[in-house]
Amino acid sequence: MLGAFRENWLPFLGGLVLVVGLSALRLSALVNGIGFGIGTALYAFAAGALAISAMVLPGIFGSSLLMSCGLCLPVIAAMKDLLHFFQFGQFWLLAAVGLGVLAGFAIAPHCIRGWMRKAPGAVTYAVLGMMLGPLYAIVVGPTTLKVPQHAMTISDFHLLWFALGIAVMLGLEALKRRVQKALAH
């Protein structure tokens, strides 16, 4: 395992830096503060394409990449506005993200398949980096809200909830194995 990491540390670092970099840029100010313009549209398009591309890969969630891009809450608010008596104030944001999702859905699987054929180890380690990157967005996430909160610290960590989360994941994994075994027989 260490040998494989030595060979693929650069893709790992690239995936990690990509997601942490998006979080650090805090480009949600483009959507929340300045308003919607061509720069915001291009950014939202790229974020939508990146988010759907992540959904093709196991282990990376599109919502975590949207959160890293600073667009998760604005997109949720825009959808809420649209569904609440059809207010179209943020429709252009949804349109830009939606078009990005469609473009990413059309292009990403082909690119990822080609990359996996050429360098499966590098792609795997880039995905691992992209899986760890959203942890930064989670820690600093409260600071990006309209009413900023303090960034998470070690005092916000609760061992009980951490252990409960692990227990739920292990329970779901055991349930999956049991169901698969029952279906096989």
C-alpha positions as CSV (number, residue, x, y, z in Angstrom):
1,M,0.0,0.0,0.0
2,L,2.8,2.4,0.9
3,G,4.5,1.7,-2.5
4,A,1.3,2.5,-4.3
5,F,1.0,5.8,-2.4
6,R,4.5,6.7,-3.3
7,E,3.7,6.3,-6.9
8,N,0.4,8.1,-6.7
9,W,0.9,10.9,-4.1
10,L,0.6,13.6,-6.7
11,P,-2.9,12.6,-7.9
12,F,-3.9,12.3,-4.3
13,L,-2.5,15.7,-3.5
14,G,-4.2,17.1,-6.6
15,G,-7.7,15.8,-5.6
16,L,-7.2,17.1,-2.1
17,V,-6.0,20.5,-3.2
18,L,-8.8,20.8,-5.7
19,V,-11.5,20.4,-3.1
20,V,-9.8,22.3,-0.3
21,G,-9.0,25.1,-2.8
22,L,-12.6,25.4,-3.8
23,S,-13.6,25.6,-0.1
24,A,-10.9,28.1,0.7
25,L,-11.9,30.4,-2.2
26,R,-15.4,30.9,-0.7
27,L,-16.9,31.8,-4.0
28,S,-20.3,31.6,-2.5
29,A,-19.9,35.3,-2.2
30,L,-20.5,35.5,-5.9
31,V,-23.9,34.1,-5.4
32,N,-24.9,35.5,-2.0
33,G,-23.3,39.0,-2.1
34,I,-22.8,40.4,-5.6
35,G,-25.6,38.8,-7.4
36,F,-25.8,36.7,-10.5
37,G,-23.6,37.6,-13.5
38,I,-21.6,35.8,-16.2
39,G,-18.8,34.9,-13.7
40,T,-21.3,33.4,-11.3
41,A,-23.0,31.5,-14.1
42,L,-19.7,30.0,-15.3
43,Y,-18.8,29.1,-11.8
44,A,-22.2,27.5,-11.1
45,F,-22.0,25.6,-14.4
46,A,-18.5,24.3,-13.6
47,A,-19.6,23.4,-10.0
48,G,-22.7,21.5,-11.4
49,A,-20.5,19.6,-13.8
50,L,-18.0,18.8,-11.1
51,A,-20.7,17.7,-8.7
52,I,-22.3,15.2,-11.1
53,S,-18.9,14.0,-12.2
54,A,-18.3,13.1,-8.5
55,M,-21.5,11.0,-8.5
56,V,-20.0,8.7,-11.1
57,L,-17.2,7.9,-8.8
58,P,-17.8,5.8,-5.7
59,G,-17.2,7.5,-2.4
60,I,-17.6,11.1,-3.5
61,F,-20.9,12.9,-3.0
62,G,-21.9,15.7,-5.4
63,S,-23.4,17.6,-2.5
64,S,-20.1,17.6,-0.7
65,L,-18.5,19.1,-3.7
66,L,-21.3,21.7,-4.0
67,M,-20.7,22.5,-0.4
68,S,-17.0,22.8,-1.1
69,C,-17.8,25.2,-4.0
70,G,-20.0,27.2,-1.6
71,L,-23.1,26.5,-3.7
72,C,-24.9,23.9,-1.7
73,L,-26.9,26.3,0.5
74,P,-27.6,28.8,-2.4
75,V,-28.9,25.9,-4.6
76,I,-31.1,24.6,-1.8
77,A,-32.5,28.1,-1.1
78,A,-33.1,28.6,-4.9
79,M,-35.0,25.3,-5.0
80,K,-37.0,26.3,-2.0
81,D,-37.9,29.6,-3.6
82,L,-38.9,27.9,-6.8
83,L,-41.1,25.3,-5.1
84,H,-42.6,28.0,-2.7
85,F,-45.2,29.6,-4.9
86,F,-42.9,29.5,-8.0
87,Q,-40.6,32.4,-7.0
88,F,-38.1,32.7,-9.8
89,G,-35.6,35.0,-8.2
90,Q,-32.8,32.4,-8.2
91,F,-33.9,30.5,-11.3
92,W,-30.8,31.5,-13.2
93,L,-28.6,29.9,-10.6
94,L,-30.5,26.7,-10.8
95,A,-30.4,26.8,-14.6
96,A,-26.6,27.3,-14.6
97,V,-26.0,24.5,-12.1
98,G,-28.5,22.3,-14.0
99,L,-26.8,22.9,-17.4
100,G,-23.5,22.0,-15.7
101,V,-25.0,18.8,-14.4
102,L,-26.2,17.8,-17.8
103,A,-22.8,18.6,-19.4
104,G,-21.0,16.7,-16.7
105,F,-23.3,13.8,-17.0
106,A,-22.7,13.6,-20.7
107,I,-18.9,14.0,-20.6
108,A,-17.7,12.7,-17.2
109,P,-18.3,8.9,-17.5
110,H,-16.4,8.8,-20.8
111,C,-13.4,10.7,-19.4
112,I,-13.3,8.8,-16.1
113,R,-13.5,5.4,-18.0
114,G,-10.6,6.5,-20.2
115,W,-8.5,7.7,-17.2
116,M,-9.3,4.4,-15.3
117,R,-8.0,2.4,-18.3
118,K,-4.8,4.4,-18.6
119,A,-3.9,5.0,-14.9
120,P,-6.2,3.2,-12.4
121,G,-4.0,3.8,-9.4
122,A,-3.7,7.5,-10.1
123,V,-7.5,7.9,-10.4
124,T,-8.1,5.9,-7.2
125,Y,-5.7,8.1,-5.3
126,A,-7.1,11.3,-6.8
127,V,-10.6,10.1,-5.7
128,L,-9.2,9.5,-2.2
129,G,-7.9,13.0,-2.1
130,M,-11.3,14.3,-3.2
131,M,-13.0,12.3,-0.5
132,L,-10.8,13.8,2.2
133,G,-11.1,17.4,0.9
134,P,-14.7,18.0,2.0
135,L,-13.7,17.6,5.6
136,Y,-12.2,21.1,5.4
137,A,-15.5,22.4,4.0
138,I,-17.3,20.8,6.9
139,V,-15.0,22.3,9.5
140,V,-15.2,25.9,8.1
141,G,-18.7,25.5,6.8
142,P,-20.4,27.5,9.5
143,T,-18.3,30.5,8.7
144,T,-19.8,30.7,5.2
145,L,-23.5,31.1,6.4
146,K,-25.3,34.3,6.0
147,V,-25.1,34.7,9.7
148,P,-21.5,33.3,10.2
149,Q,-20.9,31.0,13.1
150,H,-17.5,29.9,14.5
151,A,-15.6,27.3,12.7
152,M,-15.7,23.9,14.2
153,T,-13.1,23.1,16.8
154,I,-12.1,20.0,18.8
155,S,-14.6,21.1,21.5
156,D,-17.4,20.7,18.9
157,F,-16.4,17.0,18.6
158,H,-18.7,14.6,20.5
159,L,-17.4,11.1,20.9
160,L,-20.9,9.7,21.4
161,W,-22.2,11.0,18.1
162,F,-19.0,9.9,16.3
163,A,-19.4,6.4,17.7
164,L,-23.1,6.3,16.8
165,G,-22.2,7.3,13.3
166,I,-19.7,4.5,13.0
167,A,-22.2,2.0,14.6
168,V,-24.9,3.0,12.0
169,M,-22.5,2.6,9.1
170,L,-21.4,-0.9,10.4
171,G,-25.0,-1.9,10.9
172,L,-26.0,-0.8,7.4
173,E,-23.0,-2.8,6.0
174,A,-24.0,-5.9,8.0
175,L,-27.6,-5.5,6.8
176,K,-26.4,-5.2,3.2
177,R,-24.3,-8.4,3.5
178,R,-27.2,-10.2,5.1
179,V,-29.6,-9.2,2.3
180,Q,-27.0,-10.1,-0.4
181,K,-26.5,-13.5,1.2
182,A,-30.3,-14.1,1.4
183,L,-30.7,-13.1,-2.3
184,A,-27.9,-15.4,-3.3
185,H,-29.6,-18.5,-1.7
